[in-house]
Structure formats: structure tokens, C-alpha cells
Amino acid sequence: MYNQQQRNQLLQLARDSISNGLRYSKPLPIKVQDFDNELQQQRACFVTLHKDNQLRGCIGSLEAQRPLVLDVCENAYSAAFRDPRFNPLQDEEFNQLTLSISVLTPSTAVEFESEQDLLEKIQPGIDGLILEEGYHRGTFLPSVWEQLPNPADFLQHLKIKAGLSANYWSESIRISRYETESFE
């Protein structure tokens, strides 16, 4: 979907937004109209940070609500400084970061009759999933299949991430799927 120049531009925006955050405690201010039309389209993305091959932050949007270039800047800043699982990024960590961006397709509901039916319908390595149950909500990007290649394990860990028990099930659980274009 995005050419290499556009991918590089988005990755540089993410780095620059984190750098701006270290200096000025806010995301990089940009002019949307300075970018290619494709990058100005409303799209949702996640920005993931790794340090020494360990997760260091991951924040994103599940629904497109602003131009992609703005979503990248905001989510990169948030991944570095607002991910509640980690302390805010420090200056000395910046050069040790590896960044990746995952641009999401719009999500679609998955229709299923039972947990087993759901497990048969999800596509390992392809689907990102959003689980919703009452006030509980969680998502796993398709890249999580690398750590959890078994659909049952993937779903159990997603339930835990959403604040439910691994063996929880109810007829009111809602699942949506999306795909991503990811690059680093």
C-alpha cells in the first residue's frame, strides 16, 4: 500500500516525534498538507518500540479519526511517554530504540456460534483481533502471532489483556478483525 519512501517518511516522523517529546514534552507539530495525499488520509495505526529486542512501548488507534501522519506522531509520542506499562522514555534510551508502524485496515465483525467456531474462523498470522465484552476491551496486532501462533493461546492471552480470565466465555463477547501493513 505504501511505497518505501512513504514508509521511511512515516518512520522518520515517529522518531522525530519521540525526539521532540524528549526536548519539549509534546508530539512533533506538523503540517498535514506537507505530505503525500496517501499519508494525509484518515487511517489508524500503532507504533511499537523495542529496546534490546524487548517491548518498550506500544500505543495506537483502532479506528481512523485523523490523518495518518498525525496518528503516527501522536502514537509514537504516546508509546514513548504514555504507555502505562513502562516508565517514560529517557534520553539515553533513544538511540537504542527500534520502531515499527502498523497501519490498520478498518475492522470488521466476526460472526461465530461458539468459542470453537471462532477459533476455526480466525486466521493466524493475518488477523489482528479486537475483543469486547461489556467494559472490557483488548486488541492484539497480527504481529503477536509470532509469539502466540496457536489460535487458542492467542485468544486466551487476548482475554487476559482485556481484563478477563483466560477461560472466560459468554454469548455476548464481540470479536472484530483487521489486518495491518507493518514496517520498521
DRENPA-3360 file (N, C-alpha, C; in nm, 2 decimals, always signed):
BEGIN
1 = MYNQQQRN = +0.08/-0.12/+0.00/+0.00/+0.00/+0.00/+0.09/+0.13/+0.00 ~ +0.19/+0.13/+0.08/+0.28/+0.24/+0.09/+0.41/+0.21/+0.03 ~ +0.47/+0.30/-0.05/+0.60/+0.28/-0.11/+0.71/+0.30/-0.01 ~ +0.83/+0.26/-0.04/+0.94/+0.27/+0.05/+0.97/+0.41/+0.10 ~ +0.96/+0.51/+0.01/+0.98/+0.64/+0.05/+0.87/+0.69/+0.16 ~ +0.75/+0.65/+0.14/+0.64/+0.69/+0.23/+0.67/+0.61/+0.37 ~ +0.70/+0.49/+0.36/+0.73/+0.42/+0.48/+0.85/+0.48/+0.56 ~ +0.95/+0.52/+0.49/+1.07/+0.59/+0.55/+1.02/+0.72/+0.61;
9 = QLLQLARD = +0.94/+0.79/+0.54/+0.89/+0.92/+0.59/+0.81/+0.90/+0.72 ~ +0.72/+0.80/+0.73/+0.64/+0.77/+0.85/+0.73/+0.73/+0.96 ~ +0.83/+0.65/+0.94/+0.93/+0.61/+1.04/+1.01/+0.72/+1.09 ~ +1.05/+0.81/+1.00/+1.12/+0.93/+1.05/+1.03/+1.02/+1.13 ~ +0.91/+1.04/+1.09/+0.81/+1.12/+1.17/+0.80/+1.06/+1.31 ~ +0.79/+0.93/+1.32/+0.78/+0.87/+1.45/+0.90/+0.90/+1.54 ~ +1.02/+0.88/+1.48/+1.14/+0.91/+1.55/+1.15/+1.06/+1.59 ~ +1.12/+1.15/+1.50/+1.12/+1.29/+1.52/+1.02/+1.33/+1.63;
17 = SISNGLRY = +0.91/+1.26/+1.64/+0.80/+1.30/+1.74/+0.85/+1.26/+1.88 ~ +0.92/+1.14/+1.89/+0.98/+1.10/+2.01/+1.09/+1.19/+2.06 ~ +1.18/+1.23/+1.96/+1.28/+1.32/+1.99/+1.23/+1.46/+2.04 ~ +1.12/+1.50/+1.97/+1.05/+1.63/+2.01/+1.00/+1.61/+2.15 ~ +0.95/+1.50/+2.18/+0.89/+1.47/+2.32/+1.00/+1.48/+2.42 ~ +1.12/+1.43/+2.39/+1.23/+1.44/+2.49/+1.27/+1.58/+2.51 ~ +1.27/+1.66/+2.41/+1.31/+1.80/+2.42/+1.20/+1.89/+2.47 ~ +1.07/+1.88/+2.42/+0.97/+1.97/+2.45/+0.85/+1.91/+2.52;
25 = SKPLPIKV = +0.85/+1.79/+2.55/+0.74/+1.72/+2.62/+0.61/+1.72/+2.55 ~ +0.61/+1.72/+2.41/+0.49/+1.71/+2.33/+0.53/+1.65/+2.20 ~ +0.42/+1.59/+2.13/+0.45/+1.53/+2.00/+0.50/+1.64/+1.90 ~ +0.56/+1.59/+1.79/+0.61/+1.68/+1.69/+0.49/+1.75/+1.62 ~ +0.50/+1.89/+1.61/+0.39/+1.96/+1.54/+0.42/+1.95/+1.39 ~ +0.32/+1.92/+1.31/+0.34/+1.90/+1.16/+0.23/+1.97/+1.09 ~ +0.25/+2.00/+0.96/+0.15/+2.05/+0.87/+0.11/+1.93/+0.78 ~ -0.01/+1.88/+0.80/-0.06/+1.76/+0.72/-0.04/+1.78/+0.57;
33 = QDFDNELQ = -0.07/+1.90/+0.52/-0.06/+1.93/+0.38/+0.08/+1.91/+0.32 ~ +0.18/+1.91/+0.40/+0.32/+1.89/+0.35/+0.35/+1.75/+0.31 ~ +0.26/+1.66/+0.32/+0.28/+1.52/+0.29/+0.20/+1.47/+0.18 ~ +0.24/+1.35/+0.12/+0.17/+1.29/+0.01/+0.02/+1.27/+0.05 ~ -0.06/+1.27/-0.05/-0.21/+1.25/-0.03/-0.24/+1.12/+0.04 ~ -0.16/+1.02/+0.01/-0.19/+0.89/+0.08/-0.16/+0.90/+0.23 ~ -0.07/+0.98/+0.27/-0.03/+0.99/+0.41/-0.12/+1.09/+0.48 ~ -0.20/+1.16/+0.40/-0.30/+1.26/+0.46/-0.43/+1.19/+0.49;
41 = QQRACFVT = -0.45/+1.07/+0.44/-0.58/+1.00/+0.45/-0.60/+0.96/+0.60 ~ -0.73/+0.96/+0.64/-0.76/+0.92/+0.78/-0.73/+0.77/+0.79 ~ -0.64/+0.73/+0.87/-0.60/+0.59/+0.89/-0.57/+0.57/+1.04 ~ -0.59/+0.45/+1.09/-0.55/+0.42/+1.23/-0.41/+0.34/+1.22 ~ -0.33/+0.36/+1.32/-0.20/+0.29/+1.33/-0.16/+0.27/+1.47 ~ -0.07/+0.18/+1.49/+0.00/+0.15/+1.61/+0.15/+0.18/+1.59 ~ +0.21/+0.23/+1.69/+0.36/+0.25/+1.69/+0.41/+0.17/+1.80 ~ +0.51/+0.08/+1.77/+0.57/-0.02/+1.86/+0.71/+0.02/+1.88;
49 = LHKDNQLR = +0.76/+0.02/+2.00/+0.90/+0.05/+2.03/+0.96/-0.07/+2.10 ~ +1.08/-0.11/+2.05/+1.16/-0.22/+2.12/+1.29/-0.16/+2.16 ~ +1.35/-0.21/+2.27/+1.48/-0.18/+2.31/+1.54/-0.31/+2.35 ~ +1.66/-0.35/+2.29/+1.72/-0.48/+2.32/+1.63/-0.59/+2.29 ~ +1.55/-0.58/+2.19/+1.46/-0.69/+2.15/+1.35/-0.71/+2.25 ~ +1.32/-0.62/+2.34/+1.22/-0.62/+2.43/+1.12/-0.51/+2.41 ~ +0.99/-0.54/+2.43/+0.89/-0.43/+2.41/+0.92/-0.32/+2.50 ~ +0.92/-0.20/+2.45/+0.94/-0.07/+2.53/+0.83/+0.02/+2.53;
57 = GCIGSLEA = +0.73/-0.01/+2.44/+0.61/+0.08/+2.44/+0.53/+0.04/+2.31 ~ +0.40/+0.05/+2.32/+0.31/+0.03/+2.20/+0.18/+0.09/+2.23 ~ +0.15/+0.19/+2.15/+0.02/+0.27/+2.16/-0.03/+0.29/+2.02 ~ -0.16/+0.28/+2.01/-0.22/+0.30/+1.88/-0.37/+0.34/+1.88 ~ -0.42/+0.35/+1.76/-0.56/+0.38/+1.74/-0.63/+0.26/+1.67 ~ -0.75/+0.22/+1.71/-0.82/+0.11/+1.64/-0.91/+0.17/+1.53 ~ -0.94/+0.29/+1.54/-1.03/+0.35/+1.44/-0.97/+0.48/+1.38 ~ -0.98/+0.49/+1.25/-0.93/+0.61/+1.18/-1.00/+0.74/+1.23;
65 = QRPLVLDV = -0.93/+0.83/+1.29/-1.00/+0.95/+1.33/-0.92/+1.08/+1.29 ~ -0.81/+1.06/+1.23/-0.72/+1.17/+1.19/-0.63/+1.13/+1.08 ~ -0.57/+1.22/+1.01/-0.47/+1.19/+0.91/-0.36/+1.09/+0.96 ~ -0.32/+1.00/+0.88/-0.22/+0.90/+0.92/-0.09/+0.97/+0.98 ~ -0.04/+1.08/+0.91/+0.08/+1.14/+0.96/+0.06/+1.19/+1.10 ~ -0.06/+1.24/+1.14/-0.08/+1.29/+1.27/-0.09/+1.17/+1.37 ~ -0.16/+1.06/+1.32/-0.17/+0.95/+1.41/-0.04/+0.89/+1.44 ~ +0.05/+0.89/+1.34/+0.19/+0.84/+1.37/+0.26/+0.92/+1.47;
73 = CENAYSAA = +0.25/+1.06/+1.46/+0.32/+1.15/+1.55/+0.27/+1.13/+1.69 ~ +0.13/+1.13/+1.71/+0.07/+1.12/+1.84/+0.10/+0.98/+1.90 ~ +0.09/+0.87/+1.82/+0.11/+0.74/+1.88/+0.25/+0.71/+1.91 ~ +0.35/+0.76/+1.83/+0.49/+0.75/+1.86/+0.52/+0.82/+2.00 ~ +0.47/+0.94/+2.01/+0.49/+1.01/+2.14/+0.43/+0.93/+2.25 ~ +0.31/+0.89/+2.24/+0.24/+0.82/+2.34/+0.31/+0.68/+2.38 ~ +0.36/+0.61/+2.28/+0.43/+0.49/+2.30/+0.56/+0.51/+2.38 ~ +0.62/+0.62/+2.36/+0.74/+0.65/+2.43/+0.72/+0.71/+2.57;
81 = FRDPRFNP = +0.61/+0.78/+2.59/+0.59/+0.86/+2.72/+0.46/+0.83/+2.79 ~ +0.37/+0.76/+2.73/+0.24/+0.74/+2.80/+0.19/+0.59/+2.81 ~ +0.27/+0.50/+2.77/+0.23/+0.36/+2.78/+0.24/+0.33/+2.93 ~ +0.13/+0.29/+2.99/+0.12/+0.28/+3.14/+0.21/+0.16/+3.19 ~ +0.25/+0.07/+3.10/+0.33/-0.05/+3.14/+0.48/-0.01/+3.16 ~ +0.52/+0.11/+3.11/+0.66/+0.15/+3.12/+0.68/+0.29/+3.17 ~ +0.79/+0.31/+3.23/+0.83/+0.45/+3.26/+0.85/+0.53/+3.14 ~ +0.83/+0.66/+3.14/+0.86/+0.75/+3.03/+1.00/+0.73/+2.98;
89 = LQDEEFNQ = +1.01/+0.73/+2.85/+1.14/+0.71/+2.78/+1.24/+0.82/+2.83 ~ +1.37/+0.78/+2.85/+1.47/+0.87/+2.89/+1.57/+0.90/+2.77 ~ +1.64/+1.01/+2.77/+1.73/+1.05/+2.66/+1.82/+0.94/+2.62 ~ +1.88/+0.87/+2.72/+1.99/+0.77/+2.69/+1.93/+0.65/+2.62 ~ +1.80/+0.63/+2.62/+1.74/+0.51/+2.56/+1.71/+0.54/+2.41 ~ +1.70/+0.66/+2.37/+1.65/+0.70/+2.23/+1.73/+0.62/+2.12 ~ +1.86/+0.62/+2.13/+1.94/+0.56/+2.02/+1.94/+0.41/+2.02 ~ +1.88/+0.35/+2.13/+1.87/+0.21/+2.14/+1.73/+0.15/+2.09;
97 = LTLSISVL = +1.64/+0.24/+2.05/+1.51/+0.20/+2.01/+1.50/+0.15/+1.86 ~ +1.42/+0.05/+1.85/+1.38/+0.01/+1.71/+1.23/+0.04/+1.71 ~ +1.19/+0.10/+1.60/+1.05/+0.14/+1.58/+0.98/+0.06/+1.47 ~ +0.85/+0.03/+1.49/+0.78/-0.03/+1.38/+0.64/+0.04/+1.39 ~ +0.58/+0.05/+1.27/+0.45/+0.11/+1.25/+0.36/+0.01/+1.18 ~ +0.24/-0.01/+1.24/+0.14/-0.10/+1.18/+0.02/-0.01/+1.14 ~ -0.01/+0.00/+1.01/-0.13/+0.07/+0.97/-0.24/-0.03/+0.95 ~ -0.36/+0.00/+1.01/-0.47/-0.09/+1.02/-0.57/-0.07/+0.91;
105 = TPSTAVEF = -0.62/-0.18/+0.86/-0.74/-0.17/+0.78/-0.86/-0.15/+0.87 ~ -0.97/-0.10/+0.82/-1.09/-0.09/+0.90/-1.13/-0.23/+0.96 ~ -1.18/-0.24/+1.08/-1.21/-0.37/+1.14/-1.35/-0.41/+1.09 ~ -1.37/-0.54/+1.09/-1.50/-0.60/+1.06/-1.54/-0.70/+1.16 ~ -1.66/-0.71/+1.19/-1.71/-0.81/+1.30/-1.69/-0.95/+1.25 ~ -1.66/-1.04/+1.34/-1.65/-1.18/+1.31/-1.78/-1.24/+1.37 ~ -1.85/-1.31/+1.28/-1.97/-1.38/+1.33/-1.93/-1.53/+1.37 ~ -1.98/-1.57/+1.48/-1.94/-1.70/+1.53/-2.05/-1.75/+1.62;
113 = ESEQDLLE = -2.06/-1.89/+1.63/-2.16/-1.95/+1.72/-2.11/-1.99/+1.85 ~ -1.98/-2.01/+1.86/-1.92/-2.06/+1.99/-1.77/-2.03/+1.99 ~ -1.71/-2.05/+2.10/-1.56/-2.02/+2.10/-1.49/-2.11/+2.00 ~ -1.53/-2.24/+1.99/-1.46/-2.33/+1.90/-1.48/-2.28/+1.75 ~ -1.60/-2.23/+1.72/-1.63/-2.18/+1.59/-1.54/-2.05/+1.56 ~ -1.53/-1.97/+1.66/-1.44/-1.85/+1.65/-1.30/-1.89/+1.62 ~ -1.25/-1.99/+1.70/-1.11/-2.04/+1.68/-1.09/-2.09/+1.54 ~ -1.19/-2.15/+1.48/-1.18/-2.20/+1.34/-1.18/-2.09/+1.24;
121 = KIQPGIDG = -1.24/-1.98/+1.27/-1.25/-1.87/+1.18/-1.14/-1.77/+1.18 ~ -1.07/-1.75/+1.29/-0.96/-1.66/+1.29/-0.84/-1.71/+1.21 ~ -0.77/-1.62/+1.15/-0.66/-1.65/+1.06/-0.52/-1.62/+1.12 ~ -0.45/-1.72/+1.17/-0.32/-1.70/+1.23/-0.22/-1.63/+1.14 ~ -0.15/-1.53/+1.19/-0.05/-1.46/+1.11/-0.11/-1.35/+1.03 ~ -0.25/-1.34/+1.02/-0.31/-1.24/+0.93/-0.40/-1.15/+1.01 ~ -0.48/-1.21/+1.10/-0.58/-1.13/+1.17/-0.52/-1.06/+1.29 ~ -0.55/-0.93/+1.31/-0.54/-0.86/+1.44/-0.68/-0.88/+1.49;
129 = LILEEGYH = -0.70/-0.89/+1.62/-0.83/-0.91/+1.68/-0.86/-0.81/+1.79 ~ -0.98/-0.76/+1.79/-1.03/-0.68/+1.90/-1.14/-0.76/+1.97 ~ -1.12/-0.77/+2.10/-1.22/-0.84/+2.19/-1.29/-0.74/+2.27 ~ -1.43/-0.75/+2.27/-1.51/-0.66/+2.35/-1.61/-0.74/+2.43 ~ -1.62/-0.71/+2.56/-1.71/-0.77/+2.65/-1.75/-0.67/+2.76 ~ -1.87/-0.61/+2.75/-1.90/-0.50/+2.85/-1.80/-0.39/+2.84 ~ -1.74/-0.36/+2.95/-1.64/-0.25/+2.96/-1.50/-0.30/+2.93 ~ -1.49/-0.43/+2.90/-1.36/-0.49/+2.88/-1.33/-0.48/+2.73;
137 = RGTFLPSV = -1.20/-0.44/+2.70/-1.16/-0.43/+2.56/-1.02/-0.46/+2.54 ~ -0.97/-0.53/+2.45/-0.83/-0.55/+2.42/-0.81/-0.59/+2.28 ~ -0.69/-0.56/+2.23/-0.65/-0.60/+2.09/-0.51/-0.66/+2.09 ~ -0.49/-0.74/+1.99/-0.36/-0.79/+1.96/-0.34/-0.77/+1.81 ~ -0.23/-0.70/+1.77/-0.19/-0.69/+1.64/-0.15/-0.82/+1.57 ~ -0.16/-0.83/+1.44/-0.12/-0.96/+1.38/+0.02/-1.00/+1.41 ~ +0.11/-0.91/+1.45/+0.25/-0.95/+1.48/+0.26/-1.03/+1.61 ~ +0.15/-1.03/+1.69/+0.15/-1.11/+1.82/+0.15/-1.26/+1.78;
145 = WEQLPNPA = +0.10/-1.29/+1.66/+0.10/-1.44/+1.62/+0.24/-1.49/+1.63 ~ +0.34/-1.41/+1.61/+0.48/-1.46/+1.62/+0.51/-1.52/+1.76 ~ +0.46/-1.46/+1.86/+0.48/-1.51/+2.00/+0.37/-1.62/+2.04 ~ +0.25/-1.61/+1.98/+0.14/-1.69/+2.02/+0.08/-1.75/+1.89 ~ +0.15/-1.85/+1.83/+0.10/-1.90/+1.70/-0.03/-1.99/+1.70 ~ -0.06/-2.04/+1.82/-0.18/-2.12/+1.84/-0.30/-2.04/+1.86 ~ -0.41/-2.05/+1.78/-0.52/-1.97/+1.80/-0.58/-1.97/+1.94 ~ -0.59/-2.09/+2.01/-0.64/-2.09/+2.14/-0.56/-2.01/+2.24;
153 = DFLQHLKI = -0.43/-2.02/+2.23/-0.34/-1.94/+2.31/-0.35/-1.79/+2.29 ~ -0.36/-1.76/+2.16/-0.38/-1.62/+2.12/-0.50/-1.56/+2.18 ~ -0.61/-1.63/+2.17/-0.74/-1.59/+2.22/-0.74/-1.58/+2.38 ~ -0.68/-1.68/+2.44/-0.67/-1.68/+2.59/-0.59/-1.55/+2.64 ~ -0.48/-1.53/+2.57/-0.40/-1.41/+2.61/-0.47/-1.28/+2.58 ~ -0.54/-1.28/+2.48/-0.62/-1.16/+2.44/-0.73/-1.13/+2.55 ~ -0.79/-1.24/+2.60/-0.89/-1.22/+2.71/-0.82/-1.16/+2.83 ~ -0.71/-1.22/+2.86/-0.63/-1.16/+2.98/-0.60/-1.02/+2.96;
161 = KAGLSANY = -0.55/-0.98/+2.84/-0.52/-0.84/+2.81/-0.64/-0.75/+2.83 ~ -0.76/-0.80/+2.79/-0.88/-0.73/+2.81/-0.94/-0.72/+2.95 ~ -0.87/-0.79/+3.04/-0.91/-0.79/+3.18/-1.00/-0.90/+3.22 ~ -1.01/-1.00/+3.14/-1.09/-1.12/+3.17/-1.00/-1.24/+3.20 ~ -1.06/-1.35/+3.25/-0.98/-1.47/+3.28/-0.96/-1.54/+3.15 ~ -0.85/-1.62/+3.14/-0.82/-1.69/+3.02/-0.93/-1.79/+2.97 ~ -1.00/-1.84/+3.06/-1.11/-1.94/+3.02/-1.25/-1.87/+3.02 ~ -1.25/-1.74/+3.03/-1.38/-1.67/+3.03/-1.45/-1.69/+2.89;
169 = WSESIRIS = -1.58/-1.71/+2.89/-1.66/-1.71/+2.77/-1.80/-1.67/+2.80 ~ -1.86/-1.60/+2.71/-2.00/-1.56/+2.72/-2.06/-1.54/+2.58 ~ -2.18/-1.55/+2.57/-2.25/-1.53/+2.44/-2.24/-1.39/+2.39 ~ -2.21/-1.29/+2.48/-2.21/-1.15/+2.44/-2.07/-1.10/+2.40 ~ -1.97/-1.19/+2.40/-1.84/-1.14/+2.36/-1.85/-1.10/+2.21 ~ -1.78/-0.99/+2.18/-1.78/-0.95/+2.04/-1.63/-0.95/+1.99 ~ -1.61/-1.00/+1.87/-1.48/-1.00/+1.81/-1.48/-0.93/+1.68 ~ -1.38/-0.85/+1.65/-1.36/-0.79/+1.52/-1.22/-0.82/+1.48;
177 = RYETESFE = -1.20/-0.82/+1.35/-1.07/-0.85/+1.29/-1.03/-0.73/+1.20 ~ -0.90/-0.72/+1.19/-0.84/-0.62/+1.10/-0.70/-0.68/+1.05 ~ -0.65/-0.62/+0.95/-0.52/-0.66/+0.90/-0.43/-0.53/+0.91 ~ -0.30/-0.55/+0.90/-0.21/-0.44/+0.90/-0.11/-0.44/+0.79 ~ -0.06/-0.33/+0.76/+0.06/-0.32/+0.68/+0.17/-0.27/+0.78 ~ +0.27/-0.35/+0.80/+0.37/-0.32/+0.91/+0.51/-0.30/+0.85 ~ +0.58/-0.21/+0.90/+0.72/-0.18/+0.85/+0.80/-0.12/+0.97 ~ +0.93/-0.15/+0.95/+1.03/-0.09/+1.05/+1.15/-0.04/+0.99;
% end
